[in-house]
Amino acid sequence: MMIATLLAALFTATAPVAEPSTQATTAVATTPRVKRYCIIDRREGSLQRGKICRTRDEWRARGFDPVLVSGRV
C-alpha cells in the first residue's frame, strides 16, 4: 500500500504542466538545392567502388568539369 502511495505521489509531482506558447512561429528559411554530380571510382587494389559526389563548382576547382565529361552540354 505504501509503494502505491509513493508511486502516485511521484507521478503527480513529475507531471508536466501545459503552458501556453508565448513565442511566435517563424518560417524556416531553406537553402535551394544544389545539383551534385557523382562519379563512381574504383581504386586499384580495392574491390569496393567509391562514390564521390560534389557540386559542379567543387569539381571545377579541382580541374574537372563533370558536365563536359558526361556529354550533357
CHARMM-style PDB file with segment names, atoms N, HN, CA, C and O in Angstrom:
ATOM      1  N   MET     1       0.823  -1.183   0.000  1.00  0.00      PROA
ATOM      2  CA  MET     1       0.000   0.000   0.000  1.00  0.00      PROA
ATOM      3  C   MET     1       0.874   1.256   0.000  1.00  0.00      PROA
ATOM      4  O   MET     1       0.551   2.251  -0.648  1.00  0.00      PROA
ATOM      5  N   MET     2       1.951   1.194   0.715  1.00  0.00      PROA
ATOM      6  HN  MET     2       2.213   0.386   1.242  1.00  0.00      PROA
ATOM      7  CA  MET     2       2.829   2.347   0.797  1.00  0.00      PROA
ATOM      8  C   MET     2       3.528   2.606  -0.542  1.00  0.00      PROA
ATOM      9  O   MET     2       3.764   3.756  -0.911  1.00  0.00      PROA
ATOM     10  N   ILE     3       3.860   1.526  -1.269  1.00  0.00      PROA
ATOM     11  HN  ILE     3       3.668   0.591  -0.969  1.00  0.00      PROA
ATOM     12  CA  ILE     3       4.501   1.672  -2.572  1.00  0.00      PROA
ATOM     13  C   ILE     3       3.542   2.355  -3.550  1.00  0.00      PROA
ATOM     14  O   ILE     3       3.961   3.214  -4.325  1.00  0.00      PROA
ATOM     15  N   ALA     4       2.282   1.987  -3.520  1.00  0.00      PROA
ATOM     16  HN  ALA     4       1.942   1.289  -2.890  1.00  0.00      PROA
ATOM     17  CA  ALA     4       1.289   2.596  -4.401  1.00  0.00      PROA
ATOM     18  C   ALA     4       1.161   4.087  -4.103  1.00  0.00      PROA
ATOM     19  O   ALA     4       1.026   4.891  -5.025  1.00  0.00      PROA
ATOM     20  N   THR     5       1.201   4.460  -2.843  1.00  0.00      PROA
ATOM     21  HN  THR     5       1.310   3.806  -2.094  1.00  0.00      PROA
ATOM     22  CA  THR     5       1.114   5.871  -2.457  1.00  0.00      PROA
ATOM     23  C   THR     5       2.343   6.635  -2.945  1.00  0.00      PROA
ATOM     24  O   THR     5       2.229   7.757  -3.440  1.00  0.00      PROA
ATOM     25  N   LEU     6       3.515   6.021  -2.801  1.00  0.00      PROA
ATOM     26  HN  LEU     6       3.608   5.110  -2.399  1.00  0.00      PROA
ATOM     27  CA  LEU     6       4.740   6.672  -3.265  1.00  0.00      PROA
ATOM     28  C   LEU     6       4.734   6.845  -4.786  1.00  0.00      PROA
ATOM     29  O   LEU     6       5.124   7.898  -5.289  1.00  0.00      PROA
ATOM     30  N   LEU     7       4.293   5.818  -5.522  1.00  0.00      PROA
ATOM     31  HN  LEU     7       3.975   4.962  -5.114  1.00  0.00      PROA
ATOM     32  CA  LEU     7       4.229   5.920  -6.973  1.00  0.00      PROA
ATOM     33  C   LEU     7       3.229   6.986  -7.421  1.00  0.00      PROA
ATOM     34  O   LEU     7       3.500   7.729  -8.364  1.00  0.00      PROA
ATOM     35  N   ALA     8       2.094   7.065  -6.765  1.00  0.00      PROA
ATOM     36  HN  ALA     8       1.874   6.461  -5.999  1.00  0.00      PROA
ATOM     37  CA  ALA     8       1.099   8.072  -7.103  1.00  0.00      PROA
ATOM     38  C   ALA     8       1.651   9.475  -6.850  1.00  0.00      PROA
ATOM     39  O   ALA     8       1.424  10.384  -7.649  1.00  0.00      PROA
ATOM     40  N   ALA     9       2.369   9.653  -5.750  1.00  0.00      PROA
ATOM     41  HN  ALA     9       2.553   8.915  -5.101  1.00  0.00      PROA
ATOM     42  CA  ALA     9       2.961  10.952  -5.446  1.00  0.00      PROA
ATOM     43  C   ALA     9       4.055  11.305  -6.461  1.00  0.00      PROA
ATOM     44  O   ALA     9       4.201  12.464  -6.847  1.00  0.00      PROA
ATOM     45  N   LEU    10       4.809  10.309  -6.882  1.00  0.00      PROA
ATOM     46  HN  LEU    10       4.690   9.366  -6.569  1.00  0.00      PROA
ATOM     47  CA  LEU    10       5.875  10.537  -7.845  1.00  0.00      PROA
ATOM     48  C   LEU    10       5.312  10.984  -9.196  1.00  0.00      PROA
ATOM     49  O   LEU    10       5.829  11.922  -9.803  1.00  0.00      PROA
ATOM     50  N   PHE    11       4.257  10.316  -9.668  1.00  0.00      PROA
ATOM     51  HN  PHE    11       3.837   9.554  -9.175  1.00  0.00      PROA
ATOM     52  CA  PHE    11       3.684  10.657 -10.956  1.00  0.00      PROA
ATOM     53  C   PHE    11       2.997  12.023 -10.944  1.00  0.00      PROA
ATOM     54  O   PHE    11       3.047  12.740 -11.943  1.00  0.00      PROA
ATOM     55  N   THR    12       2.369  12.387  -9.855  1.00  0.00      PROA
ATOM     56  HN  THR    12       2.328  11.803  -9.043  1.00  0.00      PROA
ATOM     57  CA  THR    12       1.718  13.698  -9.801  1.00  0.00      PROA
ATOM     58  C   THR    12       2.747  14.811  -9.656  1.00  0.00      PROA
ATOM     59  O   THR    12       2.510  15.928 -10.116  1.00  0.00      PROA
ATOM     60  N   ALA    13       3.874  14.534  -9.033  1.00  0.00      PROA
ATOM     61  HN  ALA    13       4.067  13.627  -8.660  1.00  0.00      PROA
ATOM     62  CA  ALA    13       4.902  15.556  -8.857  1.00  0.00      PROA
ATOM     63  C   ALA    13       5.674  15.805 -10.144  1.00  0.00      PROA
ATOM     64  O   ALA    13       6.156  16.916 -10.367  1.00  0.00      PROA
ATOM     65  N   THR    14       5.801  14.795 -10.991  1.00  0.00      PROA
ATOM     66  HN  THR    14       5.410  13.893 -10.810  1.00  0.00      PROA
ATOM     67  CA  THR    14       6.579  14.952 -12.223  1.00  0.00      PROA
ATOM     68  C   THR    14       5.720  15.171 -13.459  1.00  0.00      PROA
ATOM     69  O   THR    14       6.253  15.179 -14.569  1.00  0.00      PROA
ATOM     70  N   ALA    15       4.433  15.345 -13.313  1.00  0.00      PROA
ATOM     71  HN  ALA    15       4.000  15.338 -12.411  1.00  0.00      PROA
ATOM     72  CA  ALA    15       3.555  15.558 -14.469  1.00  0.00      PROA
ATOM     73  C   ALA    15       3.851  16.937 -15.059  1.00  0.00      PROA
ATOM     74  O   ALA    15       3.880  17.927 -14.328  1.00  0.00      PROA
ATOM     75  N   PRO    16       4.068  17.010 -16.359  1.00  0.00      PROA
ATOM     76  CA  PRO    16       4.357  18.308 -16.975  1.00  0.00      PROA
ATOM     77  C   PRO    16       3.123  19.203 -16.989  1.00  0.00      PROA
ATOM     78  O   PRO    16       1.999  18.739 -17.180  1.00  0.00      PROA
ATOM     79  N   VAL    17       3.356  20.473 -16.787  1.00  0.00      PROA
ATOM     80  HN  VAL    17       4.269  20.850 -16.632  1.00  0.00      PROA
ATOM     81  CA  VAL    17       2.270  21.449 -16.788  1.00  0.00      PROA
ATOM     82  C   VAL    17       2.214  22.083 -18.167  1.00  0.00      PROA
ATOM     83  O   VAL    17       3.224  22.569 -18.675  1.00  0.00      PROA
ATOM     84  N   ALA    18       1.058  22.078 -18.760  1.00  0.00      PROA
ATOM     85  HN  ALA    18       0.237  21.682 -18.348  1.00  0.00      PROA
ATOM     86  CA  ALA    18       0.901  22.646 -20.100  1.00  0.00      PROA
ATOM     87  C   ALA    18       0.834  24.158 -19.990  1.00  0.00      PROA
ATOM     88  O   ALA    18      -0.068  24.710 -19.359  1.00  0.00      PROA
ATOM     89  N   GLU    19       1.802  24.820 -20.611  1.00  0.00      PROA
ATOM     90  HN  GLU    19       2.535  24.372 -21.123  1.00  0.00      PROA
ATOM     91  CA  GLU    19       1.830  26.282 -20.595  1.00  0.00      PROA
ATOM     92  C   GLU    19       1.505  26.791 -21.987  1.00  0.00      PROA
ATOM     93  O   GLU    19       1.903  26.179 -22.978  1.00  0.00      PROA
ATOM     94  N   PRO    20       0.795  27.890 -22.073  1.00  0.00      PROA
ATOM     95  CA  PRO    20       0.507  28.442 -23.398  1.00  0.00      PROA
ATOM     96  C   PRO    20       1.786  28.962 -24.044  1.00  0.00      PROA
ATOM     97  O   PRO    20       2.666  29.501 -23.373  1.00  0.00      PROA
ATOM     98  N   SER    21       1.867  28.792 -25.339  1.00  0.00      PROA
ATOM     99  HN  SER    21       1.152  28.355 -25.884  1.00  0.00      PROA
ATOM    100  CA  SER    21       3.051  29.206 -26.073  1.00  0.00      PROA
ATOM    101  C   SER    21       3.047  30.715 -26.254  1.00  0.00      PROA
ATOM    102  O   SER    21       2.079  31.284 -26.759  1.00  0.00      PROA
ATOM    103  N   THR    22       4.134  31.361 -25.838  1.00  0.00      PROA
ATOM    104  HN  THR    22       4.920  30.899 -25.428  1.00  0.00      PROA
ATOM    105  CA  THR    22       4.228  32.812 -25.968  1.00  0.00      PROA
ATOM    106  C   THR    22       5.101  33.209 -27.151  1.00  0.00      PROA
ATOM    107  O   THR    22       5.164  34.385 -27.509  1.00  0.00      PROA
ATOM    108  N   GLN    23       5.774  32.233 -27.759  1.00  0.00      PROA
ATOM    109  HN  GLN    23       5.722  31.278 -27.468  1.00  0.00      PROA
ATOM    110  CA  GLN    23       6.650  32.540 -28.883  1.00  0.00      PROA
ATOM    111  C   GLN    23       5.871  32.466 -30.184  1.00  0.00      PROA
ATOM    112  O   GLN    23       5.041  31.578 -30.379  1.00  0.00      PROA
ATOM    113  N   ALA    24       6.147  33.404 -31.062  1.00  0.00      PROA
ATOM    114  HN  ALA    24       6.821  34.125 -30.904  1.00  0.00      PROA
ATOM    115  CA  ALA    24       5.518  33.385 -32.381  1.00  0.00      PROA
ATOM    116  C   ALA    24       6.271  32.401 -33.269  1.00  0.00      PROA
ATOM    117  O   ALA    24       7.493  32.281 -33.188  1.00  0.00      PROA
ATOM    118  N   THR    25       5.540  31.714 -34.096  1.00  0.00      PROA
ATOM    119  HN  THR    25       4.547  31.811 -34.162  1.00  0.00      PROA
ATOM    120  CA  THR    25       6.191  30.770 -35.005  1.00  0.00      PROA
ATOM    121  C   THR    25       6.727  31.533 -36.207  1.00  0.00      PROA
ATOM    122  O   THR    25       6.051  32.403 -36.757  1.00  0.00      PROA
ATOM    123  N   THR    26       7.945  31.200 -36.606  1.00  0.00      PROA
ATOM    124  HN  THR    26       8.494  30.494 -36.158  1.00  0.00      PROA
ATOM    125  CA  THR    26       8.554  31.854 -37.755  1.00  0.00      PROA
ATOM    126  C   THR    26       8.840  30.810 -38.819  1.00  0.00      PROA
ATOM    127  O   THR    26       9.072  29.640 -38.517  1.00  0.00      PROA
ATOM    128  N   ALA    27       8.820  31.244 -40.045  1.00  0.00      PROA
ATOM    129  HN  ALA    27       8.631  32.195 -40.291  1.00  0.00      PROA
ATOM    130  CA  ALA    27       9.111  30.345 -41.157  1.00  0.00      PROA
ATOM    131  C   ALA    27      10.616  30.085 -41.208  1.00  0.00      PROA
ATOM    132  O   ALA    27      11.418  30.997 -41.008  1.00  0.00      PROA
ATOM    133  N   VAL    28      10.981  28.871 -41.470  1.00  0.00      PROA
ATOM    134  HN  VAL    28      10.330  28.130 -41.633  1.00  0.00      PROA
ATOM    135  CA  VAL    28      12.388  28.495 -41.551  1.00  0.00      PROA
ATOM    136  C   VAL    28      12.858  28.727 -42.980  1.00  0.00      PROA
ATOM    137  O   VAL    28      12.245  28.248 -43.934  1.00  0.00      PROA
ATOM    138  N   ALA    29      13.946  29.462 -43.113  1.00  0.00      PROA
ATOM    139  HN  ALA    29      14.443  29.851 -42.338  1.00  0.00      PROA
ATOM    140  CA  ALA    29      14.492  29.733 -44.441  1.00  0.00      PROA
ATOM    141  C   ALA    29      15.251  28.501 -44.931  1.00  0.00      PROA
ATOM    142  O   ALA    29      16.140  27.999 -44.244  1.00  0.00      PROA
ATOM    143  N   THR    30      14.905  28.028 -46.095  1.00  0.00      PROA
ATOM    144  HN  THR    30      14.183  28.436 -46.654  1.00  0.00      PROA
ATOM    145  CA  THR    30      15.583  26.864 -46.651  1.00  0.00      PROA
ATOM    146  C   THR    30      16.499  27.314 -47.776  1.00  0.00      PROA
ATOM    147  O   THR    30      16.197  28.256 -48.509  1.00  0.00      PROA
ATOM    148  N   THR    31      17.597  26.638 -47.893  1.00  0.00      PROA
ATOM    149  HN  THR    31      17.843  25.873 -47.298  1.00  0.00      PROA
ATOM    150  CA  THR    31      18.523  26.951 -48.971  1.00  0.00      PROA
ATOM    151  C   THR    31      18.126  26.154 -50.209  1.00  0.00      PROA
ATOM    152  O   THR    31      17.659  25.021 -50.093  1.00  0.00      PROA
ATOM    153  N   PRO    32      18.304  26.726 -51.369  1.00  0.00      PROA
ATOM    154  CA  PRO    32      17.949  25.978 -52.587  1.00  0.00      PROA
ATOM    155  C   PRO    32      18.894  24.794 -52.781  1.00  0.00      PROA
ATOM    156  O   PRO    32      20.075  24.858 -52.443  1.00  0.00      PROA
ATOM    157  N   ARG    33      18.353  23.734 -53.324  1.00  0.00      PROA
ATOM    158  HN  ARG    33      17.393  23.682 -53.599  1.00  0.00      PROA
ATOM    159  CA  ARG    33      19.169  22.534 -53.548  1.00  0.00      PROA
ATOM    160  C   ARG    33      20.139  22.783 -54.694  1.00  0.00      PROA
ATOM    161  O   ARG    33      19.784  23.364 -55.720  1.00  0.00      PROA
ATOM    162  N   VAL    34      21.363  22.333 -54.495  1.00  0.00      PROA
ATOM    163  HN  VAL    34      21.652  21.861 -53.662  1.00  0.00      PROA
ATOM    164  CA  VAL    34      22.413  22.485 -55.490  1.00  0.00      PROA
ATOM    165  C   VAL    34      22.607  21.144 -56.177  1.00  0.00      PROA
ATOM    166  O   VAL    34      22.669  20.104 -55.520  1.00  0.00      PROA
ATOM    167  N   LYS    35      22.703  21.169 -57.493  1.00  0.00      PROA
ATOM    168  HN  LYS    35      22.653  22.013 -58.027  1.00  0.00      PROA
ATOM    169  CA  LYS    35      22.905  19.937 -58.271  1.00  0.00      PROA
ATOM    170  C   LYS    35      24.262  19.359 -57.931  1.00  0.00      PROA
ATOM    171  O   LYS    35      25.275  20.057 -57.973  1.00  0.00      PROA
ATOM    172  N   ARG    36      24.278  18.088 -57.595  1.00  0.00      PROA
ATOM    173  HN  ARG    36      23.456  17.520 -57.561  1.00  0.00      PROA
ATOM    174  CA  ARG    36      25.517  17.393 -57.277  1.00  0.00      PROA
ATOM    175  C   ARG    36      25.791  16.359 -58.354  1.00  0.00      PROA
ATOM    176  O   ARG    36      24.875  15.698 -58.845  1.00  0.00      PROA
ATOM    177  N   TYR    37      27.046  16.226 -58.713  1.00  0.00      PROA
ATOM    178  HN  TYR    37      27.790  16.763 -58.314  1.00  0.00      PROA
ATOM    179  CA  TYR    37      27.486  15.266 -59.723  1.00  0.00      PROA
ATOM    180  C   TYR    37      28.285  14.177 -59.020  1.00  0.00      PROA
ATOM    181  O   TYR    37      29.259  14.458 -58.323  1.00  0.00      PROA
ATOM    182  N   CYS    38      27.863  12.937 -59.211  1.00  0.00      PROA
ATOM    183  HN  CYS    38      27.072  12.708 -59.778  1.00  0.00      PROA
ATOM    184  CA  CYS    38      28.517  11.805 -58.553  1.00  0.00      PROA
ATOM    185  C   CYS    38      29.292  10.985 -59.579  1.00  0.00      PROA
ATOM    186  O   CYS    38      28.825  10.748 -60.693  1.00  0.00      PROA
ATOM    187  N   ILE    39      30.474  10.562 -59.181  1.00  0.00      PROA
ATOM    188  HN  ILE    39      30.853  10.754 -58.276  1.00  0.00      PROA
ATOM    189  CA  ILE    39      31.319   9.736 -60.029  1.00  0.00      PROA
ATOM    190  C   ILE    39      31.660   8.473 -59.245  1.00  0.00      PROA
ATOM    191  O   ILE    39      32.065   8.534 -58.085  1.00  0.00      PROA
ATOM    192  N   ILE    40      31.490   7.346 -59.893  1.00  0.00      PROA
ATOM    193  HN  ILE    40      31.161   7.296 -60.836  1.00  0.00      PROA
ATOM    194  CA  ILE    40      31.827   6.072 -59.258  1.00  0.00      PROA
ATOM    195  C   ILE    40      33.264   5.740 -59.624  1.00  0.00      PROA
ATOM    196  O   ILE    40      33.609   5.632 -60.801  1.00  0.00      PROA
ATOM    197  N   ASP    41      34.082   5.581 -58.622  1.00  0.00      PROA
ATOM    198  HN  ASP    41      33.802   5.668 -57.666  1.00  0.00      PROA
ATOM    199  CA  ASP    41      35.514   5.385 -58.816  1.00  0.00      PROA
ATOM    200  C   ASP    41      35.916   4.032 -58.242  1.00  0.00      PROA
ATOM    201  O   ASP    41      35.546   3.695 -57.117  1.00  0.00      PROA
ATOM    202  N   ARG    42      36.661   3.270 -59.002  1.00  0.00      PROA
ATOM    203  HN  ARG    42      36.962   3.543 -59.915  1.00  0.00      PROA
ATOM    204  CA  ARG    42      37.187   2.003 -58.497  1.00  0.00      PROA
ATOM    205  C   ARG    42      38.688   2.174 -58.318  1.00  0.00      PROA
ATOM    206  O   ARG    42      39.428   2.345 -59.287  1.00  0.00      PROA
ATOM    207  N   ARG    43      39.109   2.126 -57.108  1.00  0.00      PROA
ATOM    208  HN  ARG    43      38.508   1.987 -56.322  1.00  0.00      PROA
ATOM    209  CA  ARG    43      40.523   2.312 -56.808  1.00  0.00      PROA
ATOM    210  C   ARG    43      41.284   1.018 -57.069  1.00  0.00      PROA
ATOM    211  O   ARG    43      40.757  -0.077 -56.870  1.00  0.00      PROA
ATOM    212  N   GLU    44      42.501   1.156 -57.507  1.00  0.00      PROA
ATOM    213  HN  GLU    44      42.929   2.046 -57.668  1.00  0.00      PROA
ATOM    214  CA  GLU    44      43.321  -0.003 -57.827  1.00  0.00      PROA
ATOM    215  C   GLU    44      43.619  -0.788 -56.552  1.00  0.00      PROA
ATOM    216  O   GLU    44      44.030  -0.218 -55.542  1.00  0.00      PROA
ATOM    217  N   GLY    45      43.410  -2.084 -56.611  1.00  0.00      PROA
ATOM    218  HN  GLY    45      43.076  -2.547 -57.432  1.00  0.00      PROA
ATOM    219  CA  GLY    45      43.662  -2.947 -55.467  1.00  0.00      PROA
ATOM    220  C   GLY    45      42.478  -3.069 -54.526  1.00  0.00      PROA
ATOM    221  O   GLY    45      42.567  -3.771 -53.518  1.00  0.00      PROA
ATOM    222  N   SER    46      41.378  -2.410 -54.827  1.00  0.00      PROA
ATOM    223  HN  SER    46      41.306  -1.840 -55.646  1.00  0.00      PROA
ATOM    224  CA  SER    46      40.206  -2.463 -53.967  1.00  0.00      PROA
ATOM    225  C   SER    46      39.037  -3.036 -54.749  1.00  0.00      PROA
ATOM    226  O   SER    46      38.866  -2.732 -55.929  1.00  0.00      PROA
ATOM    227  N   LEU    47      38.239  -3.860 -54.100  1.00  0.00      PROA
ATOM    228  HN  LEU    47      38.379  -4.107 -53.141  1.00  0.00      PROA
ATOM    229  CA  LEU    47      37.069  -4.432 -54.752  1.00  0.00      PROA
ATOM    230  C   LEU    47      35.845  -3.533 -54.610  1.00  0.00      PROA
ATOM    231  O   LEU    47      34.866  -3.697 -55.338  1.00  0.00      PROA
ATOM    232  N   GLN    48      35.894  -2.597 -53.687  1.00  0.00      PROA
ATOM    233  HN  GLN    48      36.689  -2.464 -53.096  1.00  0.00      PROA
ATOM    234  CA  GLN    48      34.766  -1.699 -53.472  1.00  0.00      PROA
ATOM    235  C   GLN    48      34.859  -0.486 -54.385  1.00  0.00      PROA
ATOM    236  O   GLN    48      35.941   0.024 -54.673  1.00  0.00      PROA
ATOM    237  N   ARG    49      33.702  -0.046 -54.824  1.00  0.00      PROA
ATOM    238  HN  ARG    49      32.822  -0.460 -54.590  1.00  0.00      PROA
ATOM    239  CA  ARG    49      33.652   1.157 -55.631  1.00  0.00      PROA
ATOM    240  C   ARG    49      33.390   2.345 -54.708  1.00  0.00      PROA
ATOM    241  O   ARG    49      32.556   2.279 -53.804  1.00  0.00      PROA
ATOM    242  N   GLY    50      34.111   3.417 -54.953  1.00  0.00      PROA
ATOM    243  HN  GLY    50      34.788   3.471 -55.687  1.00  0.00      PROA
ATOM    244  CA  GLY    50      33.888   4.623 -54.175  1.00  0.00      PROA
ATOM    245  C   GLY    50      33.006   5.581 -54.954  1.00  0.00      PROA
ATOM    246  O   GLY    50      33.203   5.767 -56.154  1.00  0.00      PROA
ATOM    247  N   LYS    51      32.047   6.184 -54.295  1.00  0.00      PROA
ATOM    248  HN  LYS    51      31.886   6.034 -53.319  1.00  0.00      PROA
ATOM    249  CA  LYS    51      31.157   7.135 -54.938  1.00  0.00      PROA
ATOM    250  C   LYS    51      31.498   8.512 -54.382  1.00  0.00      PROA
ATOM    251  O   LYS    51      31.402   8.749 -53.178  1.00  0.00      PROA
ATOM    252  N   ILE    52      31.897   9.413 -55.272  1.00  0.00      PROA
ATOM    253  HN  ILE    52      31.975   9.220 -56.251  1.00  0.00      PROA
ATOM    254  CA  ILE    52      32.299  10.752 -54.870  1.00  0.00      PROA
ATOM    255  C   ILE    52      31.285  11.729 -55.453  1.00  0.00      PROA
ATOM    256  O   ILE    52      31.113  11.791 -56.670  1.00  0.00      PROA
ATOM    257  N   CYS    53      30.615  12.490 -54.597  1.00  0.00      PROA
ATOM    258  HN  CYS    53      30.755  12.440 -53.608  1.00  0.00      PROA
ATOM    259  CA  CYS    53      29.611  13.458 -55.030  1.00  0.00      PROA
ATOM    260  C   CYS    53      30.034  14.853 -54.617  1.00  0.00      PROA
ATOM    261  O   CYS    53      30.346  15.105 -53.453  1.00  0.00      PROA
ATOM    262  N   ARG    54      30.041  15.763 -55.593  1.00  0.00      PROA
ATOM    263  HN  ARG    54      29.788  15.559 -56.539  1.00  0.00      PROA
ATOM    264  CA  ARG    54      30.391  17.160 -55.341  1.00  0.00      PROA
ATOM    265  C   ARG    54      29.567  18.049 -56.265  1.00  0.00      PROA
ATOM    266  O   ARG    54      28.982  17.571 -57.236  1.00  0.00      PROA
ATOM    267  N   THR    55      29.522  19.332 -55.963  1.00  0.00      PROA
ATOM    268  HN  THR    55      29.997  19.721 -55.174  1.00  0.00      PROA
ATOM    269  CA  THR    55      28.857  20.277 -56.849  1.00  0.00      PROA
ATOM    270  C   THR    55      29.760  20.551 -58.045  1.00  0.00      PROA
ATOM    271  O   THR    55      30.942  20.206 -58.037  1.00  0.00      PROA
ATOM    272  N   ARG    56      29.188  21.179 -59.077  1.00  0.00      PROA
ATOM    273  HN  ARG    56      28.228  21.459 -59.084  1.00  0.00      PROA
ATOM    274  CA  ARG    56      29.983  21.456 -60.277  1.00  0.00      PROA
ATOM    275  C   ARG    56      31.124  22.420 -59.954  1.00  0.00      PROA
ATOM    276  O   ARG    56      32.226  22.270 -60.483  1.00  0.00      PROA
ATOM    277  N   ASP    57      30.875  23.400 -59.100  1.00  0.00      PROA
ATOM    278  HN  ASP    57      29.981  23.522 -58.670  1.00  0.00      PROA
ATOM    279  CA  ASP    57      31.932  24.346 -58.735  1.00  0.00      PROA
ATOM    280  C   ASP    57      33.070  23.657 -57.980  1.00  0.00      PROA
ATOM    281  O   ASP    57      34.238  23.992 -58.173  1.00  0.00      PROA
ATOM    282  N   GLU    58      32.731  22.701 -57.125  1.00  0.00      PROA
ATOM    283  HN  GLU    58      31.782  22.428 -56.968  1.00  0.00      PROA
ATOM    284  CA  GLU    58      33.780  21.961 -56.401  1.00  0.00      PROA
ATOM    285  C   GLU    58      34.609  21.119 -57.370  1.00  0.00      PROA
ATOM    286  O   GLU    58      35.831  21.048 -57.240  1.00  0.00      PROA
ATOM    287  N   TRP    59      33.949  20.477 -58.346  1.00  0.00      PROA
ATOM    288  HN  TRP    59      32.956  20.534 -58.452  1.00  0.00      PROA
ATOM    289  CA  TRP    59      34.691  19.690 -59.332  1.00  0.00      PROA
ATOM    290  C   TRP    59      35.587  20.593 -60.175  1.00  0.00      PROA
ATOM    291  O   TRP    59      36.742  20.259 -60.434  1.00  0.00      PROA
ATOM    292  N   ARG    60      35.051  21.744 -60.604  1.00  0.00      PROA
ATOM    293  HN  ARG    60      34.112  22.016 -60.393  1.00  0.00      PROA
ATOM    294  CA  ARG    60      35.833  22.651 -61.449  1.00  0.00      PROA
ATOM    295  C   ARG    60      37.019  23.238 -60.696  1.00  0.00      PROA
ATOM    296  O   ARG    60      38.051  23.531 -61.301  1.00  0.00      PROA
ATOM    297  N   ALA    61      36.886  23.414 -59.386  1.00  0.00      PROA
ATOM    298  HN  ALA    61      36.048  23.176 -58.895  1.00  0.00      PROA
ATOM    299  CA  ALA    61      38.011  23.899 -58.590  1.00  0.00      PROA
ATOM    300  C   ALA    61      39.140  22.870 -58.561  1.00  0.00      PROA
ATOM    301  O   ALA    61      40.298  23.223 -58.341  1.00  0.00      PROA
ATOM    302  N   ARG    62      38.804  21.605 -58.783  1.00  0.00      PROA
ATOM    303  HN  ARG    62      37.863  21.319 -58.962  1.00  0.00      PROA
ATOM    304  CA  ARG    62      39.803  20.540 -58.821  1.00  0.00      PROA
ATOM    305  C   ARG    62      40.294  20.269 -60.244  1.00  0.00      PROA
ATOM    306  O   ARG    62      41.084  19.351 -60.463  1.00  0.00      PROA
ATOM    307  N   GLY    63      39.828  21.066 -61.214  1.00  0.00      PROA
ATOM    308  HN  GLY    63      39.186  21.812 -61.036  1.00  0.00      PROA
ATOM    309  CA  GLY    63      40.296  20.912 -62.585  1.00  0.00      PROA
ATOM    310  C   GLY    63      39.532  19.877 -63.383  1.00  0.00      PROA
ATOM    311  O   GLY    63      40.080  19.320 -64.335  1.00  0.00      PROA
ATOM    312  N   PHE    64      38.287  19.599 -63.031  1.00  0.00      PROA
ATOM    313  HN  PHE    64      37.843  20.051 -62.258  1.00  0.00      PROA
ATOM    314  CA  PHE    64      37.486  18.577 -63.698  1.00  0.00      PROA
ATOM    315  C   PHE    64      36.078  19.122 -63.886  1.00  0.00      PROA
ATOM    316  O   PHE    64      35.479  19.612 -62.928  1.00  0.00      PROA
ATOM    317  N   ASP    65      35.540  19.048 -65.089  1.00  0.00      PROA
ATOM    318  HN  ASP    65      36.027  18.650 -65.867  1.00  0.00      PROA
ATOM    319  CA  ASP    65      34.176  19.509 -65.345  1.00  0.00      PROA
ATOM    320  C   ASP    65      33.300  18.299 -65.672  1.00  0.00      PROA
ATOM    321  O   ASP    65      33.418  17.729 -66.756  1.00  0.00      PROA
ATOM    322  N   PRO    66      32.430  17.904 -64.753  1.00  0.00      PROA
ATOM    323  CA  PRO    66      31.625  16.695 -64.980  1.00  0.00      PROA
ATOM    324  C   PRO    66      30.615  16.843 -66.103  1.00  0.00      PROA
ATOM    325  O   PRO    66      30.213  15.840 -66.692  1.00  0.00      PROA
ATOM    326  N   VAL    67      30.194  18.052 -66.417  1.00  0.00      PROA
ATOM    327  HN  VAL    67      30.520  18.867 -65.938  1.00  0.00      PROA
ATOM    328  CA  VAL    67      29.226  18.245 -67.489  1.00  0.00      PROA
ATOM    329  C   VAL    67      29.869  17.963 -68.846  1.00  0.00      PROA
ATOM    330  O   VAL    67      29.246  17.349 -69.712  1.00  0.00      PROA
ATOM    331  N   LEU    68      31.093  18.402 -69.032  1.00  0.00      PROA
ATOM    332  HN  LEU    68      31.599  18.901 -68.329  1.00  0.00      PROA
ATOM    333  CA  LEU    68      31.782  18.153 -70.304  1.00  0.00      PROA
ATOM    334  C   LEU    68      32.128  16.680 -70.471  1.00  0.00      PROA
ATOM    335  O   LEU    68      32.066  16.155 -71.583  1.00  0.00      PROA
ATOM    336  N   VAL    69      32.488  16.013 -69.391  1.00  0.00      PROA
ATOM    337  HN  VAL    69      32.538  16.439 -68.488  1.00  0.00      PROA
ATOM    338  CA  VAL    69      32.875  14.607 -69.466  1.00  0.00      PROA
ATOM    339  C   VAL    69      31.643  13.729 -69.732  1.00  0.00      PROA
ATOM    340  O   VAL    69      31.713  12.774 -70.506  1.00  0.00      PROA
ATOM    341  N   SER    70      30.521  14.058 -69.088  1.00  0.00      PROA
ATOM    342  HN  SER    70      30.464  14.833 -68.459  1.00  0.00      PROA
ATOM    343  CA  SER    70      29.332  13.218 -69.243  1.00  0.00      PROA
ATOM    344  C   SER    70      28.617  13.463 -70.564  1.00  0.00      PROA
ATOM    345  O   SER    70      27.770  12.664 -70.964  1.00  0.00      PROA
ATOM    346  N   GLY    71      28.946  14.558 -71.250  1.00  0.00      PROA
ATOM    347  HN  GLY    71      29.634  15.207 -70.925  1.00  0.00      PROA
ATOM    348  CA  GLY    71      28.329  14.836 -72.539  1.00  0.00      PROA
ATOM    349  C   GLY    71      26.951  15.458 -72.438  1.00  0.00      PROA
ATOM    350  O   GLY    71      26.166  15.357 -73.381  1.00  0.00      PROA
ATOM    351  N   ARG    72      26.635  16.092 -71.332  1.00  0.00      PROA
ATOM    352  HN  ARG    72      27.272  16.174 -70.566  1.00  0.00      PROA
ATOM    353  CA  ARG    72      25.320  16.715 -71.133  1.00  0.00      PROA
ATOM    354  C   ARG    72      25.355  18.202 -71.464  1.00  0.00      PROA
ATOM    355  O   ARG    72      24.708  18.991 -70.775  1.00  0.00      PROA
ATOM    356  N   VAL    73      26.058  18.590 -72.451  1.00  0.00      PROA
ATOM    357  HN  VAL    73      26.583  17.948 -73.011  1.00  0.00      PROA
ATOM    358  CA  VAL    73      26.199  20.013 -72.771  1.00  0.00      PROA
ATOM    359  C   VAL    73      24.999  20.520 -73.487  1.00  0.00      PROA
ATOM    360  OT1 VAL    73      24.941  21.699 -73.836  1.00  0.00      PROA
TER     361      VAL     73
END
